[in-house]
Amino acid sequence: MYELAEMVRHAVRAIPPGQVATYGDVAELIGCTARQVGRILATDGADIPWWRVVNASGRLPAHLLPDARRHWAGEGIDIEQDAAGVPLRRYRAEPQPWANRAGLTEEPG
């Protein structure tokens, strides 16, 4: 079994390009808290697609937005009108396919 940080990193890598997940989505997938996910990404997430993980409102802290916007644009993710986040209803990763892609659940059937 992966240690927690590696599980978070693995789950974030599995979020498909052009989609996002919330800190809570990642936490639910691997069995920890959203706060733990955020902390791990803040301290050990520079080399993974951290911009694909947003808060429950589809936003990121202001200091991350300039880099996140570039990544979102490169993946075809539109930003909200106020440019502070992404519309979750449109870009949120579907939980089951994403979990299967991460290899953290078994495919049905």
C-alpha positions as a Markdown table, in Angstrom:
| # | Residue | x | y | z |
|---|---|---|---|---|
| 1 | Met | 0.0 | 0.0 | 0.0 |
| 2 | Tyr | 1.2 | 3.5 | -0.8 |
| 3 | Glu | 2.0 | 5.9 | 1.9 |
| 4 | Leu | -0.6 | 8.7 | 2.1 |
| 5 | Ala | 1.5 | 11.3 | 0.2 |
| 6 | Glu | 2.2 | 8.9 | -2.6 |
| 7 | Met | -1.5 | 7.9 | -2.8 |
| 8 | Val | -2.4 | 11.6 | -3.2 |
| 9 | Arg | 0.2 | 12.1 | -5.8 |
| 10 | His | -0.9 | 9.0 | -7.7 |
| 11 | Ala | -4.6 | 10.1 | -7.6 |
| 12 | Val | -3.8 | 13.6 | -8.8 |
| 13 | Arg | -1.7 | 12.2 | -11.7 |
| 14 | Ala | -4.8 | 10.1 | -12.7 |
| 15 | Ile | -7.1 | 13.1 | -13.1 |
| 16 | Pro | -7.6 | 13.3 | -16.9 |
| 17 | Pro | -6.2 | 16.4 | -18.7 |
| 18 | Gly | -9.0 | 18.9 | -19.2 |
| 19 | Gln | -10.8 | 17.9 | -16.0 |
| 20 | Val | -10.5 | 18.8 | -12.3 |
| 21 | Ala | -11.3 | 17.3 | -9.0 |
| 22 | Thr | -11.8 | 18.9 | -5.6 |
| 23 | Tyr | -9.6 | 18.4 | -2.6 |
| 24 | Gly | -12.5 | 16.5 | -1.1 |
| 25 | Asp | -12.9 | 14.3 | -4.2 |
| 26 | Val | -9.2 | 13.2 | -3.8 |
| 27 | Ala | -9.6 | 12.7 | -0.1 |
| 28 | Glu | -12.7 | 10.6 | -0.5 |
| 29 | Leu | -11.0 | 8.5 | -3.2 |
| 30 | Ile | -8.0 | 7.6 | -1.0 |
| 31 | Gly | -9.5 | 7.8 | 2.5 |
| 32 | Cys | -8.1 | 10.9 | 4.1 |
| 33 | Thr | -9.2 | 14.5 | 4.6 |
| 34 | Ala | -9.3 | 17.4 | 2.1 |
| 35 | Arg | -7.0 | 19.3 | 4.4 |
| 36 | Gln | -4.4 | 16.5 | 4.2 |
| 37 | Val | -4.7 | 16.5 | 0.4 |
| 38 | Gly | -4.1 | 20.3 | 0.3 |
| 39 | Arg | -1.1 | 20.0 | 2.6 |
| 40 | Ile | 0.5 | 17.3 | 0.6 |
| 41 | Leu | 0.0 | 19.2 | -2.7 |
| 42 | Ala | 1.4 | 22.4 | -1.1 |
| 43 | Thr | 4.6 | 20.6 | 0.1 |
| 44 | Asp | 5.1 | 17.8 | -2.4 |
| 45 | Gly | 3.0 | 18.6 | -5.5 |
| 46 | Ala | 5.2 | 20.7 | -7.8 |
| 47 | Asp | 5.9 | 17.9 | -10.2 |
| 48 | Ile | 2.3 | 16.7 | -10.6 |
| 49 | Pro | -0.7 | 18.4 | -12.2 |
| 50 | Trp | -1.7 | 20.3 | -9.0 |
| 51 | Trp | -3.9 | 22.7 | -11.1 |
| 52 | Arg | -6.4 | 19.9 | -11.6 |
| 53 | Val | -7.3 | 20.0 | -7.9 |
| 54 | Val | -9.4 | 22.9 | -6.7 |
| 55 | Asn | -11.6 | 23.7 | -3.7 |
| 56 | Ala | -15.3 | 23.0 | -3.5 |
| 57 | Ser | -16.0 | 26.2 | -5.4 |
| 58 | Gly | -13.7 | 25.4 | -8.3 |
| 59 | Arg | -11.1 | 27.9 | -7.1 |
| 60 | Leu | -7.5 | 28.0 | -6.0 |
| 61 | Pro | -5.6 | 30.4 | -3.7 |
| 62 | Ala | -4.7 | 33.7 | -5.5 |
| 63 | His | -0.9 | 33.0 | -5.5 |
| 64 | Leu | -1.5 | 29.9 | -7.6 |
| 65 | Leu | -3.8 | 31.4 | -10.2 |
| 66 | Pro | -1.3 | 32.8 | -12.7 |
| 67 | Asp | 0.3 | 29.4 | -13.2 |
| 68 | Ala | -3.0 | 27.5 | -13.0 |
| 69 | Arg | -4.6 | 29.7 | -15.6 |
| 70 | Arg | -1.9 | 28.9 | -18.1 |
| 71 | His | -2.3 | 25.2 | -17.4 |
| 72 | Trp | -6.1 | 25.4 | -17.6 |
| 73 | Ala | -5.9 | 27.2 | -20.9 |
| 74 | Gly | -3.4 | 24.6 | -22.3 |
| 75 | Glu | -5.9 | 21.8 | -21.4 |
| 76 | Gly | -8.9 | 23.6 | -22.8 |
| 77 | Ile | -10.4 | 24.4 | -19.4 |
| 78 | Asp | -12.4 | 27.7 | -19.4 |
| 79 | Ile | -12.1 | 29.9 | -16.4 |
| 80 | Glu | -14.9 | 31.6 | -14.6 |
| 81 | Gln | -15.7 | 35.2 | -15.5 |
| 82 | Asp | -13.9 | 36.5 | -12.4 |
| 83 | Ala | -10.8 | 34.4 | -13.5 |
| 84 | Ala | -10.5 | 32.9 | -10.0 |
| 85 | Gly | -11.5 | 29.4 | -10.8 |
| 86 | Val | -13.2 | 26.9 | -13.1 |
| 87 | Pro | -16.8 | 25.9 | -13.5 |
| 88 | Leu | -17.0 | 22.6 | -11.7 |
| 89 | Arg | -20.2 | 21.5 | -13.3 |
| 90 | Arg | -18.5 | 21.4 | -16.6 |
| 91 | Tyr | -15.0 | 20.2 | -15.8 |
| 92 | Arg | -15.3 | 17.9 | -12.7 |
| 93 | Ala | -13.8 | 14.5 | -13.3 |
| 94 | Glu | -16.4 | 11.6 | -13.1 |
| 95 | Pro | -15.5 | 9.8 | -9.9 |
| 96 | Gln | -15.7 | 6.1 | -11.1 |
| 97 | Pro | -13.7 | 6.4 | -14.3 |
| 98 | Trp | -11.1 | 8.6 | -12.6 |
| 99 | Ala | -10.8 | 6.1 | -9.7 |
| 100 | Asn | -10.5 | 3.2 | -12.1 |
| 101 | Arg | -7.8 | 5.2 | -14.0 |
| 102 | Ala | -5.9 | 5.7 | -10.8 |
| 103 | Gly | -6.1 | 2.0 | -10.1 |
| 104 | Leu | -7.5 | 2.7 | -6.7 |
| 105 | Thr | -10.7 | 0.8 | -7.2 |
| 106 | Glu | -11.7 | -2.3 | -9.2 |
| 107 | Glu | -13.6 | -2.0 | -12.4 |
| 108 | Pro | -17.1 | -3.5 | -12.2 |
| 109 | Gly | -17.9 | -6.8 | -13.8 |
